[in-house]
Each structure stands twice: as structure tokens, then as C-alpha cells.
């Protein structure tokens, strides 16, 4: 047999001839929609390329679409397919403008993209999947819930002339229901599992050696732990006595969250919540804080715990105040602060530095994973102290004083790591998948994670080109051990379920996308912030013409008179707390003749806000603003309601629709308030009092220092600052 694959659409000497890859590709072509489960480095991308080559050969005018969870991974796939196949390829991501995406779609044979981008373009009607002969889902275990993979699979099965779906993953999940759900959502008929022990794979697989380093908590940590457990025990006993929990042993954060939801549901059903329920909520919140403190102490370190205690002390909640008055908890806080002042580290940190010093003598590349960004920062700080060339790697979200990394910054860090400018990459879970991170010699887990998928993903970062190694740091007798054993059990269960001839019997009956003539489609304008919601995709499926724009008021507009503000129950509660709700309601009634609020979800009273505050807000919207409030159960239900509203407007006959893309001009009163509010330390309330006192903006500007102080809320200092701004000579700063 030739060493290289020979195919009219594959470049010579680009794909090595491996029998198991050819057999798997042939099975996909023969059996239909398939999922291939195989460890990283077994060449799942090559299998996809082999299937793609055959589909393009059999359907010369068709396209192949490969979707991946992130832009870097889509770009990585494009590089691979361009190297392997004699076909034009192009990348479609949100970074490419819509007009250019449409052009690239028309010109390329192979499209590599993020699923959200394709979803957005399909909803906007820029192109269709009708002529796609192969759709590849990389990291296909994501095909659950409202993730874009589910929408794409359904749209593809509904519209493609010659559909074939291929799912690729190293870890579909340890739960049989999860695996079945992915298969049903992606219309998978056949699941094929390959692992390192298969005889046809062994010659090509680099084994990964997994080692464990166990450490003991220091005496000071054990003392802190004893006090935290003391604070926890009394509260758990109280909750059991109240009938909130059944047992006080082996209580997890998840158990407490479930108990909290049960109590909140009980509160929501009562016109006047009982004192016991309100006490229970406070106790449950405190218990959750203690459990989190124990996890930080056992698995992370003193500095992390002390930082958490400091943040807790700034909270103004009843639960936080009660904890900080508890003698056991107070002692734990004091001992933690003292331990940090004395320079006490978690035993893991010392062991980690020992491992790094030893391994880096051999010029190795290492990734360290940790759950918490605080720990990432601490490891990085220690590496700097030890002159280890390390770099931090985390997500785009900002945390307190630390700004997140942009995608460009992430790419630059990975490039520098690949070029060996850094020896160690210290990363959160962001590096587990979806990033083009080079294979490393050693992966170190600062703590185990209870997820088999994440453990497999982390392990897959080593052993791609040569024998790999992974070291897991475990603190004896703590959550570390239970998390590790949990992930091991789930992984074994996953393999057992997949290898017992897991044959899916999925009837491929996708929810049909309604083929409505363009002239008969009701038009729905969607604000760009809502474009990626489940509502937009459902409106598309229902046959609406969805036009994404920038609306200054409301989330959706149907016709000239009807606008819809969509609020999830969580957002509704949040808008009461931050006082956005009345401002939004005012803008709605001023801008539209018939505005509507859709309240989505069934857990309105589970957000922690008193039910009477929520009822008061609902009453105000209905009575004070005359706003109809329509309850819906889900994004799909919301879409059905908006679709119905759009159809009602459409029945009135064709008319041009003017969308509200700019805010309505300010009234004279609003303009006056705006000018006065711009004065130093003058807010809305004080501005109104100043205008009432001096009758006009001019009157405020002419008021003397003494006159200003007559107004409630304006003291001498504020009055002096106002006069300083009004009287000081303007000096142009030429350096600006």
C-alpha cells in the first residue's frame, strides 16, 4: 500500500495512508450521518478531509461546510483543508463584514466558520445550505440546548439537496442521555468510537502517562478548616430542622442552590412570604459562602481565600453580615489574614514550583491549568520570582481590576508560546478547546475537575507528536480527591456506553423551515443585541423575514406602531434594581402608539428580590404607563408571540415601516435638566430642585454662592465647585 493517500482532489504526499482513517471515512459515506469519537491526535480532521474530498468529487457543484466553536479553530481548520485538498476555501467569522461573507460563500468550495456567523447569515437570508453536500461539526458534544449547532443541523436537514452530517469529538459526555441528546439534535445515526487501545490505532498513538502528586494541608490550613466547618455545621442543622435539607453530611454547592430555588418558589406562591422562608434564604446564602470558602482553602490557597473574605466583607447583605459576626467564621477570617501575612502558601504551590524547576531543565513546554484566575495570577507571580518564563492565558471577560484578553492578544500569546518565547502557559479553562494551542510536553492540573469532558480536553493538549505526560496535584482528604474520582468514573462510564455497540436509531425528521413566499412573510425588525438570541432563529423558522438593525427603543419592531421589549425574568428583576425599567417604559410609550413588554420565563420570583417589589413594578407598568405585559415560557414561545403580532400588522395591508433607529429629540424640560445635571456633583434630583428654585437654566447660572446653598442638597463645597466651573476662564489645551 502506498504511504500516501491518492485521490484526484487530494494534493500528492499530503495525507498519510492510515487504514483506520480510510475505513472510518468510508463508513461515514456508506452509513450516513455519523459521530466519530476519538482522542486528540488520531487525525479526526483528516477523516473529515477524506469525506469532504469524496463528496466534492461526487457533487462537483456543491460546497462543504465545517463549523468550529471559535475563530482560531476555524482558521486552523482552513489552513489544514487548504493544505490537503485541491479546492478553494474561505473562513467566515463575525470579524468579516456581511457583504464580504456573502461573496466568500459564493466563491469557495469549502467554508470554515463559527456556527453563530452561519446562523446569523441564514436568518438574514444571505445564502442557504441547499447546496452543501457535507456539514462537519467539530467539538460536536456542544450540540445541545440553544447552541447554534442545533439550529444549523435542523436547517441543513430541512433544506439541503444531498445532506451528510459528520460530528467530531474527543468526549461526547459521560451521561447516556447527553450522548443521545447530541445525536438527536445533530441527526446522528451512527456513533463510531476509536481509542488508543485499538490494534489499528496503536502504531500511530503516543501514550500519555498520567501521574498524581498528593499533598497534605498545612496545620494552619487545617485549623482554618475546622473553624469554617464549625460555622457550617450549625447552619446545616438549622436548615434540616426547618425541613429545607434532608441531611447535613456531604452537602454540595449544587444541593444548596437547589434548596434555595425550592424556597424561592415557595416565596413566589405567597402573597406575604413567611419569616421562616426569608430566614432560610439568608442561611442558604451563608452556607454557600462557607462551602466556597472551604473549596478555596482546600484546593487553591490562602491568598485566594483571603481575597474572597475581603470581597465578602464589602457586601451589604444580611447573609454576609451574619457570617462576619459568627465567632467561628470570624476566627477563620483572622487566621487566614495572619497566614497570608506570614507568607503561607498552599502545599501545592511549593510542589508545583519544584516540578517546574525539574522539568524545565530539559527545555520542555508546559501548560498549567487552574479553575480560578486568582490562582493563575498567584502561579504567574511565583514563576516570576523563580525566573521562569511564564505567561498568563485567560478569557475575554474582565475581572475586577484585571482586563480580559482580546482575541488578538490571545493569538499573540499562543504564537509566542509556540515560538518558545515562554516555557510555561498558565491558563484557565479557556485553553481546553477551541484554541490553536501547540502540543506540549507536560500538562499540569493545579486541581482536578469533576467533568470527564474537561479532563479529556486538558489531557489532549499533550502527546500529539511524542509521548505525553500529565500531572494532577491533589490535596489529600479534600474535594480534590472527590472531583478526581468523579471525573474518572464518568470517563469510564462514557467509554462503556460508547463501546457497547451504541447504535442510534434516530428518525431524521427535522422541524421544517417554513417555505413562505417572500411577499407573504411578515417583517420583524430585530435590534442587533437580540440578533443572536433563540428568538431570532425561531422567527426565521416560523417564516418571518428577520431584519437586523439598531433600534434605539425596544428589542423588536413590527409595523409602525407596535414595538416589543423582551425581558427575561432575570433581566426584569435586574432592571428594577438598577432603575432601568421606568426609563425604558417611558421611552416605549413616547416612541410608539402600541408598545408591548414580553416577560419570558417561569421563575420571576426566584431572583432574590422581594415579591412585593416585583408586583409593584408590574402594577406600575400596567397602570401608570398603560403597557400590556405578555407572559411567555421560553424564547420559542416569545418568537411565536412576536410572529403573531407581525401577522396581525401585516393583515392591515402593505405600508412602509419607519424603524426607530435614533432616539426621540429631548423635550425642553429634558434639555434643561440635561444642562443643569452637567454641573459638578449635581444629579437628577438636585438639578430639578435648582430649576424649581431659580425658574430657568439662566437663573441657575446667575445664582450666587449664597443663593445656591439655599437649595437642599447643595452645600458650600458643591456651590463653590459650581461657581468655579461657571466663572473660570477657558484655556485651550493645545496638546490635546
Secondary structure as UniProt FT lines:
FT   TURN            8..9
FT   TURN            12..13
FT   HELIX           19..31
FT   STRAND          34..38
FT   TURN            40..41
FT   HELIX           44..58
FT   TURN            60..61
FT   STRAND          63..68
FT   HELIX           71..84
FT   STRAND          89..92
FT   TURN            94..95
FT   HELIX           98..107
FT   STRAND          110..114
FT   HELIX           115..124
FT   TURN            130..131
FT   STRAND          132..138
FT   HELIX           140..142
FT   TURN            145..146
FT   HELIX           148..159
FT   STRAND          165..169
FT   HELIX           176..185
FT   TURN            186..187
FT   STRAND          190..194
FT   TURN            196..197
FT   HELIX           199..202
FT   TURN            203..204
FT   STRAND          208..215
FT   HELIX           219..241
FT   TURN            242..243
FT   HELIX           253..268
FT   HELIX           275..299
FT   HELIX           302..313
FT   HELIX           318..325
FT   HELIX           327..341
FT   TURN            342..343
FT   HELIX           347..360
FT   TURN            361..362
FT   STRAND          366..369
FT   HELIX           373..385
FT   TURN            386..387
FT   STRAND          390..393
FT   TURN            400..401
FT   HELIX           407..418
FT   TURN            419..420
FT   STRAND          424..427
FT   HELIX           429..431
FT   STRAND          442..445
FT   HELIX           452..459
FT   TURN            460..461
FT   STRAND          468..475
FT   TURN            476..477
FT   HELIX           479..499
FT   TURN            500..501
FT   HELIX           518..520
FT   STRAND          523..527
FT   HELIX           528..530
FT   TURN            531..532
FT   HELIX           534..542
FT   STRAND          545..549
FT   STRAND          556..558
FT   TURN            559..561
FT   STRAND          562..568
FT   HELIX           569..577
FT   TURN            578..579
FT   HELIX           581..591
FT   STRAND          594..600
FT   TURN            604..605
FT   HELIX           611..623
FT   STRAND          628..632
FT   HELIX           635..650
FT   TURN            651..652
FT   HELIX           668..677
FT   TURN            680..681
FT   HELIX           684..694
FT   HELIX           697..702
FT   HELIX           705..708
FT   TURN            709..710
FT   TURN            712..713
FT   HELIX           716..727
FT   TURN            734..735
//
